[in-house]
Amino acid sequence: MAPRPKPKKADLGDFEPMYQGGRPPWDIGRPQVAFVRLEEAGKVKGSVLDVGCGTGEHVLFFAAKGHDAWGVDGAPTAIAAARAKSKKRGVEATFVLGSVLDLESLGRTFDTVVDSGLFHTLTNTGRKTFERSLKSALVPGGQYFMMCFSEHEPMGFGPRRVTQAEIRAAFSEGWTVRSIEASRFEHSIDDAGAQAWLAQIVRQR
């Protein structure tokens, strides 16, 4: 296995304390069904990076399917748990403690980037920084699959809600928004989950 790169910085936000306090609601012990279906449909190509990977369920799922799979997260407890899962399951994957706003520091690019619940945590300014960061990690023609809470989910539990218009605005330059479909974000608080958008966005060549 290649040595892990050393990112310049990590952005912990409020998530490290949540992992230290136990299992956060989004850590359901399995990949989100929406991403499993993408893989089953053959839409996930080549090498895969999971941004905001948490304890690694999506990374390990894609690695087990034969992808060169990496994950990056700013929470040390989550990354430690992901590495422990990788070792216990005998699935080779790479987990990096680092910032999703500094993906260039990974030192490589990927064919596919997946995002299960990261985008909706970003501020407006953070979205702009993330968009530039994402370009540095995705090959031209590569795909970004992003799932976030939609504005149709009632306010209360969870992150800010995101509209289709906001997604299109964030990726209006140098990207093609191929599709935005209604989906369901699974979490441990409610078996019904939360209403979400699943977007397929392609970096232009």
Backbone as a printed PyTorch tensor [residue, N CA C, xyz], in Angstrom:
tensor([[[  0.8420,  -1.1910,   0.0000],
         [  0.0000,   0.0000,   0.0000],
         [  0.8830,   1.2500,   0.0000]],

        [[  0.5310,   2.2140,  -0.7990],
         [  1.3120,   3.4520,  -0.8740],
         [  1.2110,   4.2120,   0.4380]],

        [[  2.2790,   4.9420,   0.8280],
         [  2.2230,   5.7160,   2.0740],
         [  1.1380,   6.7700,   2.0160]],

        [[  0.5170,   7.0250,   3.1460],
         [ -0.5410,   8.0240,   3.2050],
         [  0.0380,   9.4160,   3.0460]],

        [[ -0.5990,  10.2440,   2.2360],
         [ -0.1380,  11.6270,   2.1100],
         [ -0.4010,  12.3940,   3.3910]],

        [[  0.3070,  13.4790,   3.5940],
         [  0.1380,  14.3170,   4.7710],
         [ -0.5350,  15.6190,   4.3650]],

        [[ -1.8460,  15.7250,   4.6060],
         [ -2.5450,  16.9430,   4.2140],
         [ -2.0880,  18.1300,   5.0380]],

        [[ -2.3270,  19.3210,   4.5010],
         [ -1.8490,  20.5430,   5.1300],
         [ -2.6200,  20.8930,   6.3890]],

        [[ -3.9060,  20.5360,   6.4180],
         [ -4.7270,  20.9350,   7.5540],
         [ -5.9520,  20.0400,   7.6350]],

        [[ -6.5940,  20.0610,   8.7810],
         [ -7.8550,  19.3510,   8.9660],
         [ -8.8900,  20.3290,   9.4790]],

        [[-10.1330,  20.1840,   8.9980],
         [-11.1950,  21.0400,   9.5070],
         [-12.1470,  20.1660,  10.3130]],

        [[-12.1220,  20.3280,  11.6250],
         [-12.8660,  19.4390,  12.4900],
         [-14.3160,  19.8670,  12.6520]],

        [[-14.5740,  21.1680,  12.6370],
         [-15.9290,  21.6400,  12.8340],
         [-16.5260,  21.0800,  14.1100]],

        [[-17.7850,  20.7140,  14.0770],
         [-18.4580,  20.1670,  15.2520],
         [-18.5070,  18.6480,  15.2350]],

        [[-17.8510,  18.0120,  14.2900],
         [-18.0810,  16.5900,  14.0930],
         [-17.2100,  15.6860,  14.9590]],

        [[-16.0030,  16.1010,  15.2990],
         [-15.1660,  15.2780,  16.1620],
         [-15.8370,  15.0220,  17.5100]],

        [[-16.3820,  16.0250,  18.1920],
         [-17.0840,  15.7470,  19.4550],
         [-18.2530,  14.7780,  19.2940]],

        [[-18.9240,  14.8360,  18.1540],
         [-20.0560,  13.9340,  17.9330],
         [-19.5860,  12.4880,  17.8080]],

        [[-18.4440,  12.2650,  17.1580],
         [-17.9080,  10.9130,  17.0750],
         [-17.3760,  10.4530,  18.4300]],

        [[-16.7800,  11.3630,  19.1880],
         [-16.2830,  11.0070,  20.5120],
         [-17.4230,  10.6300,  21.4470]],

        [[-18.5880,  11.2340,  21.2210],
         [-19.7280,  10.9850,  22.0980],
         [-20.5170,   9.7310,  21.7680]],

        [[-20.1230,   9.0250,  20.7390],
         [-20.8480,   7.8250,  20.3390],
         [-21.0590,   7.8070,  18.8380]],

        [[-22.0920,   7.1320,  18.3840],
         [-22.3590,   7.0240,  16.9490],
         [-23.3140,   8.1320,  16.5140]],

        [[-22.8680,   9.0340,  15.6440],
         [-23.7590,  10.0900,  15.1490],
         [-24.9140,   9.4960,  14.3450]],

        [[-26.0080,  10.2360,  14.1800],
         [-27.1920,   9.6990,  13.4940],
         [-26.9340,   9.2230,  12.0730]],

        [[-25.9710,   9.8510,  11.3870],
         [-25.7190,   9.4670,   9.9910],
         [-24.8230,   8.2320,   9.8670]],

        [[-24.2430,   7.7970,  10.9690],
         [-23.3440,   6.6400,  10.9460],
         [-24.1840,   5.3880,  11.1960]],

        [[-24.7250,   4.8330,  10.1210],
         [-25.7160,   3.7570,  10.2510],
         [-25.1140,   2.3620,  10.1270]],

        [[-23.7930,   2.2700,   9.9980],
         [-23.1410,   0.9610,   9.9670],
         [-23.2210,   0.2510,   8.6330]],

        [[-23.6030,   0.9720,   7.6000],
         [-23.6880,   0.4140,   6.2450],
         [-23.7190,   1.5810,   5.2640]],

        [[-23.4310,   1.3430,   3.9980],
         [-23.5340,   2.4330,   3.0220],
         [-24.9850,   2.8170,   2.7760]],

        [[-25.1930,   4.0590,   2.3780],
         [-26.5270,   4.4990,   1.9940],
         [-26.9920,   3.7130,   0.7660]],

        [[-28.2580,   3.3240,   0.7760],
         [-28.8140,   2.5320,  -0.3250],
         [-28.6200,   3.2330,  -1.6700]],

        [[-28.7320,   4.5550,  -1.6730],
         [-28.5960,   5.3010,  -2.9340],
         [-27.2470,   5.0460,  -3.5940]],

        [[-26.1890,   4.9430,  -2.8060],
         [-24.8580,   4.7230,  -3.3680],
         [-24.6480,   3.2580,  -3.7560]],

        [[-25.2700,   2.3560,  -3.0240],
         [-25.2240,   0.9410,  -3.4120],
         [-25.8690,   0.7690,  -4.7860]],

        [[-26.9850,   1.4450,  -4.9950],
         [-27.6860,   1.3340,  -6.2800],
         [-26.8730,   1.9310,  -7.4240]],

        [[-26.1370,   3.0160,  -7.1370],
         [-25.2770,   3.5880,  -8.1680],
         [-24.2140,   2.5820,  -8.6060]],

        [[-23.6320,   1.8980,  -7.6360],
         [-22.6250,   0.8810,  -7.9500],
         [-23.2460,  -0.2680,  -8.7270]],

        [[-24.4080,  -0.7170,  -8.2940],
         [-25.0710,  -1.8400,  -8.9660],
         [-25.4380,  -1.4820, -10.4090]],

        [[-25.7030,  -0.2010, -10.6490],
         [-26.0630,   0.2510, -11.9920],
         [-24.8460,   0.5150, -12.8650]],

        [[-23.6490,   0.3310, -12.3020],
         [-22.4280,   0.5320, -13.0700],
         [-22.0680,   1.9930, -13.2790]],

        [[-22.6190,   2.8780, -12.4660],
         [-22.3670,   4.3080, -12.6470],
         [-21.1050,   4.7940, -11.9350]],

        [[-20.6170,   4.0390, -10.9780],
         [-19.4020,   4.4230, -10.2560],
         [-18.2070,   3.8360, -11.0010]],

        [[-17.3460,   4.7050, -11.5100],
         [-16.2420,   4.2800, -12.3670],
         [-14.8840,   4.4940, -11.6960]],

        [[-13.9780,   3.5660, -11.9250],
         [-12.5660,   3.7540, -11.5780],
         [-12.3000,   4.0060, -10.1090]],

        [[-11.3130,   4.8730,  -9.8700],
         [-10.9230,   5.1970,  -8.5060],
         [-11.9740,   6.0970,  -7.8700]],

        [[-12.1470,   5.9280,  -6.5490],
         [-13.2240,   6.6170,  -5.8380],
         [-12.6780,   7.3270,  -4.6090]],

        [[-13.1040,   8.5620,  -4.4320],
         [-12.8180,   9.3250,  -3.2200],
         [-14.1340,   9.6680,  -2.5440]],

        [[-14.2390,   9.3700,  -1.2480],
         [-15.3970,   9.7630,  -0.4450],
         [-14.9940,  10.9680,   0.4020]],

        [[-15.6420,  12.0970,   0.1550],
         [-15.3320,  13.3220,   0.9010],
         [-16.2460,  13.4030,   2.1210]],

        [[-15.6400,  13.5670,   3.3020],
         [-16.3970,  13.4850,   4.5350],
         [-16.8110,  12.0510,   4.7940]],

        [[-15.8270,  11.1450,   4.7880],
         [-16.1010,   9.6990,   4.7600],
         [-16.5600,   9.1310,   6.0860]],

        [[-16.4310,   9.8890,   7.1820],
         [-16.8310,   9.3650,   8.4810],
         [-16.0770,   8.0990,   8.8340]],

        [[-16.7980,   7.0830,   9.2920],
         [-16.1470,   5.8390,   9.7080],
         [-15.9670,   4.8490,   8.5640]],

        [[-16.1610,   5.3070,   7.3300],
         [-15.6580,   4.5620,   6.1820],
         [-16.5540,   3.5690,   5.4960]],

        [[-17.8530,   3.5400,   5.7880],
         [-18.6950,   2.4980,   5.1900],
         [-18.7430,   2.5700,   3.6590]],

        [[-18.8200,   3.7580,   3.0960],
         [-18.8690,   3.8620,   1.6340],
         [-17.5230,   3.4920,   1.0130]],

        [[-16.4490,   3.9380,   1.6150],
         [-15.1190,   3.6110,   1.0950],
         [-14.9100,   2.1010,   1.0900]],

        [[-15.2420,   1.4470,   2.1880],
         [-15.0460,   0.0050,   2.2830],
         [-15.9690,  -0.7430,   1.3220]],

        [[-17.1610,  -0.2310,   1.1200],
         [-18.0750,  -0.8450,   0.1530],
         [-17.4860,  -0.7920,  -1.2530]],

        [[-17.0230,   0.3910,  -1.6600],
         [-16.4760,   0.5170,  -3.0100],
         [-15.1650,  -0.2580,  -3.1540]],

        [[-14.3540,  -0.2790,  -2.1080],
         [-13.1120,  -1.0510,  -2.1620],
         [-13.4050,  -2.5360,  -2.3380]],

        [[-14.4110,  -3.0340,  -1.6370],
         [-14.7760,  -4.4450,  -1.7400],
         [-15.3030,  -4.7880,  -3.1260]],

        [[-15.7760,  -3.7790,  -3.8540],
         [-16.2580,  -3.9750,  -5.2170],
         [-15.1450,  -3.8370,  -6.2490]],

        [[-13.9120,  -3.6420,  -5.7850],
         [-12.7720,  -3.6170,  -6.6890],
         [-12.2390,  -2.2480,  -7.0440]],

        [[-12.8110,  -1.1880,  -6.4680],
         [-12.3320,   0.1620,  -6.7400],
         [-11.1320,   0.4970,  -5.8520]],

        [[-10.2350,   1.3190,  -6.3770],
         [ -9.1960,   1.9430,  -5.5600],
         [ -9.9020,   3.0480,  -4.7900]],

        [[-10.1920,   2.8020,  -3.5200],
         [-11.0850,   3.6770,  -2.7660],
         [-10.3600,   4.3830,  -1.6190]],

        [[-10.5720,   5.6980,  -1.5590],
         [ -9.9970,   6.5400,  -0.5170],
         [-11.1130,   7.2990,   0.1820]],

        [[-10.8370,   7.6820,   1.4350],
         [-11.7510,   8.5500,   2.1500],
         [-10.9720,   9.6150,   2.8870]],

        [[-11.5590,  10.8050,   2.9960],
         [-10.9450,  11.8910,   3.7460],
         [-11.9830,  12.4750,   4.6890]],

        [[-11.5560,  12.7560,   5.9140],
         [-12.4440,  13.3360,   6.9180],
         [-11.5960,  14.1200,   7.9090]],

        [[-12.2230,  15.1370,   8.5110],
         [-11.5080,  15.9750,   9.4620],
         [-11.6060,  15.5230,  10.9000]],

        [[-12.3380,  14.4440,  11.1740],
         [-12.5310,  13.9710,  12.5420],
         [-11.5980,  12.7960,  12.8350]],

        [[-10.6180,  12.9670,  13.7200],
         [ -9.6680,  11.8810,  13.9990],
         [-10.3260,  10.6040,  14.5010]],

        [[-11.3570,  10.7240,  15.3220],
         [-12.0150,   9.5310,  15.8470],
         [-12.6730,   8.7410,  14.7280]],

        [[-13.2740,   9.4380,  13.7610],
         [-13.9020,   8.7600,  12.6320],
         [-12.8710,   8.0440,  11.7690]],

        [[-11.7620,   8.7060,  11.4930],
         [-10.7220,   8.0950,  10.6580],
         [-10.1220,   6.8850,  11.3610]],

        [[ -9.9060,   6.9750,  12.6640],
         [ -9.3730,   5.8300,  13.4110],
         [-10.3340,   4.6460,  13.3340]],

        [[-11.6360,   4.9170,  13.4360],
         [-12.6310,   3.8510,  13.3430],
         [-12.6470,   3.2360,  11.9460]],

        [[-12.5110,   4.0810,  10.9180],
         [-12.4960,   3.5900,   9.5420],
         [-11.2990,   2.6780,   9.2970]],

        [[-10.1390,   3.0830,   9.7820],
         [ -8.9470,   2.2550,   9.6020],
         [ -9.0780,   0.9330,  10.3340]],

        [[ -9.6970,   0.9600,  11.5230],
         [ -9.9020,  -0.2750,  12.2840],
         [-10.8560,  -1.2180,  11.5430]],

        [[-11.9090,  -0.6700,  10.9500],
         [-12.8430,  -1.4880,  10.1570],
         [-12.1270,  -2.1230,   8.9660]],

        [[-11.2950,  -1.3180,   8.2960],
         [-10.5620,  -1.8140,   7.1340],
         [ -9.7020,  -3.0200,   7.5090]],

        [[ -9.0130,  -2.8940,   8.6210],
         [ -8.1430,  -3.9800,   9.0790],
         [ -8.9590,  -5.2000,   9.4810]],

        [[-10.0320,  -4.9870,  10.2260],
         [-10.8480,  -6.0990,  10.7080],
         [-11.5030,  -6.8500,   9.5680]],

        [[-11.9620,  -6.1250,   8.5390],
         [-12.6700,  -6.7590,   7.4230],
         [-11.7240,  -7.2760,   6.3460]],

        [[-10.4500,  -6.9160,   6.4530],
         [ -9.4880,  -7.3430,   5.4450],
         [ -9.7210,  -6.6980,   4.0960]],

        [[-10.2230,  -5.4630,   4.1170],
         [-10.4870,  -4.7140,   2.8940],
         [ -9.4740,  -3.5770,   2.8030]],

        [[ -8.7060,  -3.5490,   1.7290],
         [ -7.6770,  -2.5280,   1.5830],
         [ -8.2810,  -1.2210,   1.0800]],

        [[ -8.0940,  -0.1730,   1.8550],
         [ -8.5870,   1.1540,   1.4950],
         [ -7.6770,   2.1730,   2.1730]],

        [[ -7.7480,   3.4020,   1.7090],
         [ -6.8950,   4.4570,   2.2460],
         [ -7.7690,   5.5130,   2.9080]],

        [[ -7.4470,   5.8330,   4.1550],
         [ -8.1800,   6.8460,   4.9050],
         [ -7.2200,   7.9450,   5.3410]],

        [[ -7.5960,   9.1810,   5.0400],
         [ -6.7330,  10.3290,   5.3020],
         [ -7.4320,  11.3050,   6.2470]],

        [[ -6.7450,  11.6900,   7.2990],
         [ -7.2260,  12.7580,   8.1710],
         [ -6.8560,  14.0790,   7.5150]],

        [[ -7.8450,  14.7980,   7.0330],
         [ -7.5470,  16.0190,   6.2970],
         [ -8.7860,  16.8310,   6.0390]],

        [[ -8.6190,  17.8840,   5.2710],
         [ -9.6840,  18.8320,   5.0040],
         [-10.2860,  18.6280,   3.6200]],

        [[-11.5960,  18.5900,   3.5580],
         [-12.2690,  18.5110,   2.2650],
         [-12.1020,  19.8080,   1.4820]],

        [[-11.6690,  20.8560,   2.1610],
         [-11.4400,  22.1360,   1.5010],
         [-10.0170,  22.2510,   0.9700]],

        [[ -9.2360,  21.1940,   1.1170],
         [ -7.8450,  21.1740,   0.6620],
         [ -7.5190,  19.8110,   0.0550]],

        [[ -8.3470,  19.3650,  -0.8810],
         [ -8.1570,  18.0440,  -1.4820],
         [ -6.9200,  17.9700,  -2.3530]],

        [[ -6.4180,  19.1090,  -2.7860],
         [ -5.1920,  19.1180,  -3.5860],
         [ -4.0370,  18.4900,  -2.8230]],

        [[ -4.0860,  18.5840,  -1.4810],
         [ -3.0000,  18.0410,  -0.6660],
         [ -2.9550,  16.5150,  -0.6940]],

        [[ -3.9960,  15.8730,  -1.2240],
         [ -3.9530,  14.4170,  -1.3620],
         [ -2.9120,  13.9870,  -2.3920]],

        [[ -2.5890,  14.8880,  -3.3250],
         [ -1.5270,  14.6120,  -4.2840],
         [ -1.9240,  13.6940,  -5.4270]],

        [[ -3.2170,  13.5370,  -5.6740],
         [ -3.6620,  12.6930,  -6.7690],
         [ -5.0960,  13.0610,  -7.1360]],

        [[ -5.5550,  12.4820,  -8.2490],
         [ -6.9230,  12.7170,  -8.6980],
         [ -7.6870,  11.3930,  -8.7600]],

        [[ -9.0120,  11.5090,  -8.8780],
         [ -9.8910,  10.3450,  -8.8550],
         [-10.8680,  10.4170, -10.0220]],

        [[-11.3840,   9.2460, -10.4010],
         [-12.3780,   9.1810, -11.4650],
         [-13.7780,   9.5290, -10.9610]],

        [[-14.0250,   9.2090,  -9.6960],
         [-15.3300,   9.4220,  -9.0850],
         [-15.1490,   9.9740,  -7.6800]],

        [[-15.9630,  10.9490,  -7.3260],
         [-16.0250,  11.4420,  -5.9500],
         [-17.4500,  11.2600,  -5.4590]],

        [[-17.6030,  10.7120,  -4.2580],
         [-18.9290,  10.5600,  -3.6560],
         [-19.0070,  11.4110,  -2.3920]],

        [[-20.2060,  11.8870,  -2.1230],
         [-20.4460,  12.8060,  -1.0100],
         [-21.7900,  12.4390,  -0.3990]],

        [[-21.7340,  11.8150,   0.7660],
         [-22.9530,  11.4240,   1.4740],
         [-23.1200,  12.3200,   2.6920]],

        [[-23.7490,  13.4750,   2.4740],
         [-24.0560,  14.3470,   3.6010],
         [-22.9970,  15.3550,   3.9700]],

        [[-22.0800,  15.6620,   3.0570],
         [-21.1000,  16.7220,   3.3300],
         [-21.5830,  18.0810,   2.8450]],

        [[-22.0280,  18.1460,   1.6000],
         [-22.3290,  19.4430,   0.9780],
         [-23.2990,  20.2660,   1.8160]],

        [[-24.2750,  19.6130,   2.4070],
         [-25.2810,  20.3730,   3.1560],
         [-24.7660,  20.9190,   4.4900]],

        [[-23.5400,  20.5830,   4.8750],
         [-22.9510,  21.1510,   6.0910],
         [-22.1410,  22.4180,   5.8200]],

        [[-21.9130,  22.7220,   4.5510],
         [-21.0250,  23.8230,   4.1940],
         [-21.7520,  25.1650,   4.2030]],

        [[-21.0430,  26.2030,   4.6210],
         [-21.5540,  27.5510,   4.5010],
         [-21.5100,  27.9740,   3.0360]],

        [[-22.0990,  29.1050,   2.7210],
         [-22.0500,  29.6000,   1.3430],
         [-20.6130,  29.8120,   0.8900]],

        [[-19.7960,  30.3800,   1.7730],
         [-18.3810,  30.5740,   1.4470],
         [-17.6750,  29.2300,   1.3210]],

        [[-18.0130,  28.3100,   2.2150],
         [-17.4160,  26.9810,   2.1700],
         [-17.7380,  26.2410,   0.8910]],

        [[-18.9240,  26.4670,   0.3550],
         [-19.2910,  25.8210,  -0.9060],
         [-18.3580,  26.2510,  -2.0310]],

        [[-18.0310,  27.5280,  -2.0670],
         [-17.1450,  28.0330,  -3.1150],
         [-15.7480,  27.4310,  -2.9730]],

        [[-15.2650,  27.3720,  -1.7450],
         [-13.9450,  26.7840,  -1.5150],
         [-13.9510,  25.2980,  -1.8490]],

        [[-15.0180,  24.6200,  -1.4630],
         [-15.1200,  23.1890,  -1.7330],
         [-15.1690,  22.9110,  -3.2290]],

        [[-15.9030,  23.7270,  -3.9690],
         [-15.9930,  23.5240,  -5.4210],
         [-14.6110,  23.5780,  -6.0590]],

        [[-13.7900,  24.5330,  -5.6350],
         [-12.4190,  24.6160,  -6.1720],
         [-11.5830,  23.4240,  -5.7120]],

        [[-11.7530,  23.0370,  -4.4600],
         [-11.0330,  21.8870,  -3.9220],
         [-11.4010,  20.6100,  -4.6720]],

        [[-12.6820,  20.4510,  -4.9510],
         [-13.1620,  19.2710,  -5.6520],
         [-12.5650,  19.1660,  -7.0480]],

        [[-12.4700,  20.2910,  -7.7400],
         [-11.8700,  20.2830,  -9.0780],
         [-10.4410,  19.7700,  -9.0550]],

        [[ -9.7280,  20.0560,  -7.9790],
         [ -8.3270,  19.6420,  -7.8900],
         [ -8.1780,  18.1360,  -7.7020]],

        [[ -9.2660,  17.4700,  -7.2730],
         [ -9.1850,  16.0440,  -6.9700],
         [ -9.9060,  15.1610,  -7.9750]],

        [[-10.6220,  15.7680,  -8.9250],
         [-11.4260,  15.0000,  -9.8700],
         [-10.8760,  15.1680, -11.2800]],

        [[-10.6920,  14.0640, -11.9750],
         [-10.1660,  14.1430, -13.3430],
         [-11.1770,  14.8420, -14.2450]],

        [[-10.7260,  15.5160, -15.3050],
         [-11.6690,  16.0550, -16.2890],
         [-12.5570,  14.9370, -16.8310]],

        [[-13.8530,  15.1680, -16.8350],
         [-14.7930,  14.1340, -17.2330],
         [-15.2200,  13.2300, -16.0970]],

        [[-14.5940,  13.4190, -14.9220],
         [-14.9430,  12.6120, -13.7530],
         [-16.2810,  13.0210, -13.1580]],

        [[-16.8460,  12.1200, -12.3620],
         [-18.1850,  12.3330, -11.8230],
         [-18.1680,  12.5600, -10.3180]],

        [[-19.0610,  13.4480,  -9.8900],
         [-19.2740,  13.7420,  -8.4750],
         [-20.7240,  13.3880,  -8.1660]],

        [[-20.9160,  12.4090,  -7.2840],
         [-22.2520,  12.0210,  -6.8400],
         [-22.4600,  12.5580,  -5.4330]],

        [[-23.4620,  13.4030,  -5.2750],
         [-23.6710,  14.0880,  -4.0070],
         [-25.1020,  13.8980,  -3.5190]],

        [[-25.2330,  13.4930,  -2.2500],
         [-26.5520,  13.4040,  -1.6450],
         [-26.6290,  14.3510,  -0.4590]],

        [[-27.6900,  15.1570,  -0.4420],
         [-27.8730,  16.1480,   0.6160],
         [-29.3430,  16.2480,   0.9830]],

        [[-29.6180,  16.7760,   2.1720],
         [-30.9920,  17.0300,   2.5810],
         [-31.6270,  18.0220,   1.6040]],

        [[-32.8730,  17.7760,   1.2250],
         [-33.5690,  18.6920,   0.3330],
         [-34.4900,  19.6120,   1.1250]],

        [[-34.9470,  20.6600,   0.4550],
         [-35.8380,  21.6210,   1.1020],
         [-37.2070,  21.0260,   1.4020]],

        [[-37.4880,  19.8350,   0.8770],
         [-38.7730,  19.1890,   1.1310],
         [-38.7950,  18.4740,   2.4860]],

        [[-37.6320,  18.2910,   3.0960],
         [-37.5730,  17.7020,   4.4350],
         [-37.9470,  18.7850,   5.4460]],

        [[-38.9520,  18.5360,   6.2890],
         [-39.3640,  19.5530,   7.2700],
         [-38.2010,  19.9900,   8.1540]],

        [[-38.2140,  21.2350,   8.5470],
         [-37.1570,  21.7530,   9.4130],
         [-37.2420,  21.0880,  10.7880]],

        [[-36.1200,  21.0650,  11.4600],
         [-36.0290,  20.4200,  12.7710],
         [-34.6750,  19.7530,  12.8780]],

        [[-34.6750,  18.4280,  13.0020],
         [-33.4250,  17.6830,  13.0680],
         [-32.6170,  17.8470,  11.7840]],

        [[-31.3120,  17.8840,  11.9560],
         [-30.4340,  17.7830,  10.7980],
         [-29.8950,  19.1010,  10.2880]],

        [[-29.1670,  19.0360,   9.1910],
         [-28.4550,  20.1830,   8.6400],
         [-29.3650,  21.1170,   7.8590]],

        [[-28.7680,  22.1530,   7.2980],
         [-29.5270,  23.0650,   6.4460],
         [-30.0550,  22.3120,   5.2330]],

        [[-31.1850,  22.7730,   4.7400],
         [-31.7670,  22.1540,   3.5670],
         [-31.2250,  22.8240,   2.3030]],

        [[-31.1970,  22.0730,   1.2130],
         [-30.5920,  22.5590,  -0.0270],
         [-31.5970,  22.4220,  -1.1620]],

        [[-31.6980,  23.4400,  -1.9910],
         [-32.5870,  23.3920,  -3.1520],
         [-31.8110,  22.9700,  -4.3950]],

        [[-32.5470,  22.5300,  -5.4180],
         [-31.9060,  22.2170,  -6.6880],
         [-31.2020,  23.4440,  -7.2550]],

        [[-31.8200,  24.6070,  -7.0970],
         [-31.2190,  25.8310,  -7.6210],
         [-29.8750,  26.1160,  -6.9620]],

        [[-29.7650,  25.8330,  -5.6690],
         [-28.4940,  26.0500,  -4.9690],
         [-27.4190,  25.1020,  -5.4890]],

        [[-27.7920,  23.8640,  -5.7530],
         [-26.8290,  22.9030,  -6.2950],
         [-26.3310,  23.3690,  -7.6620]],

        [[-27.2640,  23.7740,  -8.5070],
         [-26.8820,  24.2250,  -9.8500],
         [-26.0200,  25.4890,  -9.7890]],

        [[-26.3110,  26.3790,  -8.8600],
         [-25.5200,  27.6080,  -8.7300],
         [-24.1030,  27.3040,  -8.2590]],

        [[-23.9690,  26.3540,  -7.3540],
         [-22.6490,  26.0160,  -6.8170],
         [-21.7530,  25.3780,  -7.8680]],

        [[-22.3710,  24.7290,  -8.8630],
         [-21.5950,  24.0220,  -9.8810],
         [-21.9520,  24.5390, -11.2770]],

        [[-21.9570,  25.8490, -11.3860],
         [-22.3630,  26.4950, -12.6410],
         [-21.2100,  26.7440, -13.6020]],

        [[-19.9760,  26.7150, -13.1030],
         [-18.8200,  27.0310, -13.9460],
         [-17.8460,  25.8560, -13.9730]],

        [[-17.6790,  25.2750, -15.1560],
         [-16.7390,  24.1710, -15.3020],
         [-17.3350,  22.8160, -14.9740]],

        [[-18.6600,  22.7830, -14.7900],
         [-19.3370,  21.5430, -14.4390],
         [-20.5940,  21.3810, -15.2930]],

        [[-21.0390,  20.1430, -15.4240],
         [-22.3380,  19.8450, -16.0210],
         [-23.1670,  19.0950, -14.9920]],

        [[-24.2860,  19.6880, -14.5840],
         [-25.1890,  18.9980, -13.6590],
         [-26.0540,  18.0660, -14.5000]],

        [[-25.7150,  16.8000, -14.4690],
         [-26.3700,  15.8350, -15.3490],
         [-27.7570,  15.4550, -14.8410]],

        [[-27.8980,  15.3320, -13.5340],
         [-29.2090,  14.9860, -12.9830],
         [-29.2690,  15.3570, -11.5110]],

        [[-30.4780,  15.6590, -11.0500],
         [-30.7760,  15.8280,  -9.6270],
         [-32.0830,  15.0910,  -9.3880]],

        [[-32.0270,  14.0400,  -8.5940],
         [-33.1940,  13.1960,  -8.3870],
         [-33.5660,  13.1350,  -6.9140]],

        [[-34.8440,  12.9830,  -6.6420],
         [-35.3040,  12.8030,  -5.2740],
         [-34.7670,  11.4890,  -4.7250]],

        [[-34.3090,  11.5230,  -3.4680],
         [-33.7470,  10.3360,  -2.8460],
         [-34.1370,  10.3320,  -1.3730]],

        [[-33.5410,   9.4260,  -0.6250],
         [-33.8510,   9.2940,   0.7890],
         [-32.5580,   9.0920,   1.5510]],

        [[-32.3230,   9.9370,   2.5520],
         [-31.1120,   9.8740,   3.3600],
         [-31.4320,   9.0810,   4.6240]],

        [[-30.7900,   7.9360,   4.7800],
         [-31.0390,   7.0920,   5.9530],
         [-30.2780,   7.6220,   7.1670]],

        [[-30.9410,   7.5690,   8.3220],
         [-30.2750,   7.9170,   9.5810],
         [-30.9140,   7.1310,  10.7090]],

        [[-30.3070,   7.1750,  11.8770],
         [-30.7340,   6.3110,  12.9800],
         [-31.8780,   6.8860,  13.8100]],

        [[-32.2510,   8.1250,  13.5770],
         [-33.2930,   8.7470,  14.3960],
         [-34.6880,   8.3330,  13.9550]],

        [[-34.8660,   8.1560,  12.6490],
         [-36.1810,   7.8450,  12.0940],
         [-35.9990,   6.8350,  10.9740]],

        [[-36.6860,   5.6960,  11.0810],
         [-36.5490,   4.6590,  10.0610],
         [-36.9620,   5.1430,   8.6730]],

        [[-37.8130,   6.1760,   8.6330],
         [-38.2580,   6.7030,   7.3450],
         [-37.1760,   7.5160,   6.6530]],

        [[-36.1510,   7.9110,   7.4000],
         [-35.0750,   8.7000,   6.8220],
         [-35.5010,  10.1300,   6.5500]],

        [[-34.7530,  10.7960,   5.6720],
         [-35.0080,  12.2000,   5.3520],
         [-35.0380,  12.3860,   3.8480]],

        [[-35.8620,  13.3270,   3.4000],
         [-35.9330,  13.6150,   1.9690],
         [-34.6430,  14.2930,   1.5160]],

        [[-34.1480,  13.8600,   0.3740],
         [-32.8280,  14.3020,  -0.0850],
         [-32.8180,  14.4640,  -1.5950]],

        [[-31.7610,  15.1320,  -2.0530],
         [-31.4300,  15.1850,  -3.4820],
         [-30.2090,  14.3270,  -3.7200]],

        [[-30.2170,  13.5720,  -4.8000],
         [-29.0380,  12.8500,  -5.2630],
         [-28.6590,  13.4430,  -6.6060]],

        [[-27.5000,  14.1030,  -6.6330],
         [-27.0620,  14.8040,  -7.8360],
         [-25.8950,  14.0800,  -8.4930]],

        [[-25.9180,  14.0580,  -9.8190],
         [-24.7930,  13.5610, -10.6200],
         [-24.2290,  14.7580, -11.3650]],

        [[-22.9800,  15.1090, -11.0330],
         [-22.3540,  16.3110, -11.5640],
         [-21.0190,  15.9150, -12.1820]],

        [[-20.7740,  16.3820, -13.3910],
         [-19.5720,  15.9680, -14.1320],
         [-18.6580,  17.1460, -14.3130]],

        [[-17.3770,  16.9490, -14.0340],
         [-16.3850,  17.9940, -14.3010],
         [-16.1520,  18.0740, -15.8020]],

        [[-16.2940,  19.2540, -16.3470],
         [-16.1090,  19.4160, -17.7800],
         [-14.6600,  19.2040, -18.1640]],

        [[-14.4550,  18.7630, -19.3750],
         [-13.0890,  18.4760, -19.8580],
         [-12.3780,  19.7420, -20.2790]]])
